[in-house]
Amino acid sequence: MVAMKSRRQLLKETSAGFPFLALAGLLGQASQAAPTAAARANPLAEKAPQFPAKAKRVIFLFMHGGPAAQDTFDYKPLLTRDHGKPLPFARPRVVSAPTHNLLKSPWVFKRYGQSGIWVSDLFPHLSKCVDDMCVINSMHGSNSRHGGALLELHTGSDTFVRPSMGSWITYGLGTENQNLPGYITMCPTLSHGGNNNWGSAFLPAPYQGTQLGSREMPSDQARIPFITNTETPRDLQRMEIDFAREMNREHSERSGPDAALEGRIDSFELAFRMQAAAPELQDLSGESAATMKLYGMDDPVTRNFGRMCLMARRYSERGVRFVQCTHGYWDQHDRLRQDHSKNAAEVDKPIAGLLADLKSRGLLKDTLVLWGAEFGRTPTAQGGDGRDHNPEGFTMWMAGGGVKPGFRYGATDDYGYFATENKVHFHDLHATMLHLLGMDHLKLTYRHAGRDFRLTDVHGNVVRDLIA
């Protein structure tokens, strides 16, 4: 009896051979996108940057909802002078909701440090750190809605599911500690894009962010779960994982590589290794009283975000490549004075403490700290005391990691509506971050669905004026 032939063999040996050759070409292209054997064996292995890097790691302090630049780091005296008057120029075509006349800031601005950077009295602690900060007053994005704007900030696209910037960075550089995730996000928001903001999309699964808790959860509960196993001895766990990997190898030999299955086995391996590293890492009992106070851990107002910032330092100094801390909600369409005051009080001391602690440990020089949100807010009033979404011009700042300290870049118009001078789009920010980490954003690519993708897609320029 003639042995049954596979469909692929049959197509190849019959008149359908020419279509099969086309199929073989497509399969060959797909195989080029697959990770190498070495990468599959250890996808998070540390990799050399493409050129000498100024930064080794990133801490992103995400202020969900959008702080108002006019009330924080972008002083607008004409906004005070013209309070209550109509905006003297045309508004953007696309807005979130109608706004009314100009609204002055309820807070007082002063110059601080040798750099003389303007900061409002919302941030009495951060104002003392301006000589370490690189303030970008000319940020702009493409989307006035939270969901699209969060995706654009985190992934470079406000319309398609794409890998997050943390995933791209760990894909490009791996991580320095093989016993911890390469990318951790603490207390992220589950709305406005949810896990797409820290997912790896078409990049291999090991590059996605490890979620600890959510925005609704106290940060002391946002811990790496299930890191102790009192039921199964470690040697037996090791045997179980080895057996699963052997079954996966046999499956791959029969059917070809299975990226999803590889990702699950990699997650088992990492979970096994974390049992040795994570318990000590999450135990703060070894931190001094002075350090705990520096982060505001002695104050119920600052304790929650203070713990996130302290854990960000601990994760970073142990080799985690990208750490994100989320705070919110800064979306004040009303009650601006009340809620911006509350939000600022919760983050001001912890962030200043983080910068001081990183600097004292020699970590700030190669740790890039990024502060900001998905957009800013309008100079015109909404509700009784609020501001609407504004992606046209807002502020973000960086510190450490090779950026110019005590430096202010770009500007908005006289009222803070539009970025007008040295404009910086999210694509430019991403390109600059990758450059500081030793990667060319044009060359950090991944082939998927027949084309090469990158974080900046077909956009983005490195803002060299920001680099020390």
N, C-alpha and C positions, 0 to 999 in steps of 0.2 A: 504494500500500500504506500502511495506517495505521501510523504509527510505534509501536514498542513503548513502553508506559508503565511507569514504575517502580512498584513495589509501593505506595510511599507515595502516588503520584498516583492509582493505581487505587482505593485505599481511600478516599481523600478524595472521589472523584467518584461513589462508589457508595453503597449503603445502609449501608455500614460507616462512613459519615462521622462518626457520633456517637462511636464508639470512637476514631476518628482524632483527634477534637477532644480527647478525654481524653489520648491519646498526645502530642498537640502540647503540652498543658499540662505534662505530665511533662518533655518535652524542653525546654520553656521554663524550668522550674525547674532542670534540669540545666545549662542554659546560664548561668544566673545564678551557679552555683557555679564556672564556669570562670573562669580569670584574665582580666583585661582585656588588651587588646592591648599596653599599656605594660608590664604585669607579665610577659607572655609574652616581650617583647623583652629584659627585664632583670629576672628575678624576684628577684635578690639586691640590687637597687638599694637604697641606704640610704633608710629611711623615718623620718619624724618620729614620736616617741612620741605617745601619745594625750594626755599631760599632762607637765609638766616632770619629767624623770627624775633620780634620784640616782645611778644606775648606768648605764654604757654597755655593759658586757660582763660575762661570767661565766667564772670558772675553777672547775671542779668537781673536787675531789680525792676520788675515790671509793675507799674502803677496802673492797674486795670481801670478803665473808664475814661481816663484822660484828664490829668491836672491842667489847670489854666496857666499858660505861660505868662500871661499878663499879671498873675497873682503870685508867681514863684520866681522865675529867673529872667524875665524879659520886661524891664522897666519901661513904662510908657507914660511920660508926664503929660502928653497931650490928651491921653485918655482921661486923666484927672481933670484937666482944664475944660474939656468938652463934655463932661459927664451930663447925661440927659439929653444931649443933642442927637439929631439923626446922623447916621453914618454918612460921611460926605462923598462916598463913591459906591459903585455898584457891588452888590453881594455876589457870591458865586452862584452859578446857575443851579447847582444841586446842593441843597441844604437839608438838614435833618428835619427842622421845623421852623416856623417863623420866629424871628426875634425882633426886638424893638430898638430903642435908642441905646446910645453908648452907656456902658456901665463902668465906672471907675473901680479900681481895686480897693477893697476894704483894708488892705495892708500897706504898711510903710516900707519903702525900699531904701536901702543904703548900700554904699560901696564897702567891700570887705577885702582884707588881705593886701599884699603888695600889688596884686594884679588889679585891684579896684573893681572887681566884678560885682554887678548889681544883684542883690538877693533880697527878697521880702522878709519881713519878720515872722513869716510862717515857719522859717527854718533857722532858729537861733543857733543850733549846733552845726548844721551843714554850712552855714555862712562862714564858719571858721575854717572850713576845708577848701575854700575856693582856689587856693594856690596849688592844689593837687588836681583840680578839675579842668576839663576841656569842655566848655559849654557851647553847644550848637543851637543858635537861636533861629536857624533857617530851615528846620526840618519841614518836609511836606510829604503827603501820601496821596493816594488815588481814590480813597473810599471814605464816605462820611458815616457809614454804619459800622457798629461795633464788630459784627461778625466778619465782614470783609476786611476791615481795617486790621483786626487782630491777625487774620491769616496773612495779610500782606506784610505786616511787621515780622511775624514769626517764620514765614515760608517764602516770601517774595512774590506770592500770587494771591490776589483777592478773589479769584474765581475758581481755581482748580485745586485739587488736593495735591500738594507737593511736600517734599521732605522739609522738616523744620531746619532752621539755621543750626541748632544744636546737633541735629543728625548729620548735616553736611560737615560740620567741624569734626565730629568723632569719626565720620567716614574718612576724612582726609588725614587725620592725625592719630586715630586710635586713642588710647588712654594710657596714663602712666601707672595705673594700679590695676592689675588684672583680677583683683579680688573685690572690686567695686564696679558699679555701672560707669560707663563713660559719660553719661548725661542724666542728670537728676533734675526734676522739676518739683518744687515744694508748694503745696497748697494752690495748684492751678485752678483757674475757673473752668467749670465743666460746661459752660454755655459759650456762645459766640465762637463756634468752631470746635470747642471741646478738645478731644485728643488729637485732632488734626494739627493743633498748634504745637504739639511736641511729638508727633508721629514721624515715622521714617518713610511713609508712603511707599514708593517703589524701591527705595534703598533697602538693603538687607535688614531684617528685623533687629539684629543686635545694636543698630544705630539709633533706634527710637529712644525717647526719653523714658526714664523710670519715674512714674508718678508716685509721689508720697503725699497722701491726703488730698484735700480739695479746699477751695476757698472757704467753704462753710465749716471746716474742721479746725479746731485749735491746733497750733503748730506742734505742741508737745505730743499730739497723737499722730502727727504726720511722720511716721517712722517706717523704716524698712521692715515689713512684716515677716513673720514665720522664719526667723533666722536661728531659732533654736529648735532642735528636734530631740525630744527626750525618749521617743519611742523606737527610733531606728538608729543603730550604731553607725558611725561614719564609714567604717569599712564596708558595711552592707549597702549604704547609700552609694558608695563608689562603685560597687559591683552592679547595682541597678542602672546607674547612668552609663557605665561601660557596655552593659548588655543592650540598652536602648540605642547607643551609638552604633554598635555592631549590626543591629537589625536595620538601622538607617543606611549603613554602608551597603548591605546586601540589597536593600530596596533600590538604592541609587544605581547599583550595577545592573539591576534588571530594568528599571524604568527611567533612569536619568536623574539628575540632581533635583531635589525637592527643597526649594528655598524656605518654604513655610516650616517643613519638618526640621530642617537644619536649624532654623531660628528657635524652635521649641527646645531642641536638644541643647543649644547654646545657653538658653535661659536656665535650664536645669543645671548645667555646669557652673554658671555664675552663681546661682543660688547656693550650690554646694560650697563654693569657695567663700561666699560672703559669711557663712556661719563662723568663720575664723576672724574676719575683719570687722563686721558690722556691729556686734555687741559693744565692743570698746569704743567704737566711733560714736555711737549714739549715747554713750554714757558721759554726761557733763560733770560728773562729780570731781574730775581731775582739774577742772578749770578754776582759777583763783577767784576769790571774791571780787578783786579789782576788775578782772576781765568781765565777770558777770554784770557788774555795775556799769562798765563801759558800754555794754550793749543794751542797757536798760532792763536787765532781767530782774532787778529789784523793784520795779514799778509796774503795777498792773496795766497801765496805759501802754507801755512800750514792750512788755514781756513777750507778747505773741510774735510780733515781727522781729524783736530782738533775738529770739531763739532761732528764727529762720536765718538771720544774718550770721549768727554765731555758727550755726551748722554749715552755712555756705563756706565760711572760712575753713572749718574742719574738713569738709569734703574736698575743698580745693587743695589744701595743703597735703592731702593724702592722694592726690593725683587724679581726681575726677575732672574731666576736661571742661565740661559745661554745666553750670549750676544756675537754676532760675528760682527766684523767690517772687511770689506774686502777692501783691497787696491791693485791696480794693474794697470799696467801690468809689472812684473819683468822678462819677458821672452826675455832676450837680447841675441839673436843669433848673433847680430851685434850691434854696437853702445853701447857697454858696458859702457864706461866711461860717455858718454852723458846721457844715460837713467837711469843707476843705480844712478848717481848723482842727477838727477831730482826726482826719486822715494824716495831716502833717505831724500832729503831735505823736501819732503812733509810729511813724517811720523816721522822724528827724534824728533822734538820738541813736537808734540802732544803726542807721546808715553811716553816720559820722563815726560811730564806734567801729564799724567794719573797716572803714578807710584807715582809721588810726591804727587798728590792730594789724591789718595787712602791712602797713608801712613799717611798724615797729618790728615785724618779723621778717622784713626784707622780701615780702611776697608781692607788694604792690607794683614793683618795677616790672614783673612779668605776669601779672594778673590784670586782665582788662575788665574793669567794672563799668557796666552800662546801666544808666537810669533813664526811664522814660515810659511812654505809653503808646497806644495805637493812634492817637491824635491829640490835639489840644482843644481849646474852647474859644468861642467867639468873643470879641470885645463888646458885642451888643447884648442887651439883657434879654432874659427869657424867664417867664414866671415872675414871682415876686422878687427873687434875688438869685439869679442863676445865669448860666451861659450854655449855649448849645454846642454840639460837636463842631470841630473845625480842623480838617486835615490840610488846610491850605498853608498854614504857617504855625509852627509850634517849637517847643524846646526839648532836646534831650541832652544829656551830658555823659561823658566818659571820664575815667580816671585810671592812671597806671597804664601798664601794658604798652608803653611806647608812644602814648599820645602827649601832646604839648600840655604841660601843667600850667595852671593859671592863665588860660587862654580862652578867649571868646571869639566865636566864628559865626559869620553871617548875621543877617538882620531881617526883621519883618517891617512892614510899613509903620506909620506913626501910631497906629492903634493896635497893631498886633494881629491883623487879619490874614495878610498874605506874606509869605516869604518873598523877599525882594532882592536880597543881596547874598551872593554865594549860596544859592539854594542847594540843599542836600536831600535827595529822595531816599526812601528806604533802600533802594537798590544800591545807591552810593554808600550808604552806611554799611550794608552787607559786604560790599566790595572792599571797603576800608578795613572792616573787622578781619576779613580773611587775609588781607595783606599784612596786618599786624601779627597774625598768627603764622606768617610765612607761607601763604598760599595765594596763588594767582587765581582770581575768581574766574578768569577765562579758561583756565586749564583744569579746575576742579570740576570734572564732569562725570556723568554716569549715563551709559547708554540704556535707554528704555523705549520700547514701542517704536523702534526704528530711528530714534534720533538721540543726540547727546543733550542731556539736561544739565543745568547748573543752577545754583541758588539765585543768581542774578538774571537768569534766562538770557535775553538778548540785550540787557540794559546794564547800567552801573558803571561808575568811574571811581577809582580810588581818590579820596580827598586828601591829597598829599600835604596840604597846609595844616592838617590836624596832627601830623606825625612829627614827633620830636626828632 
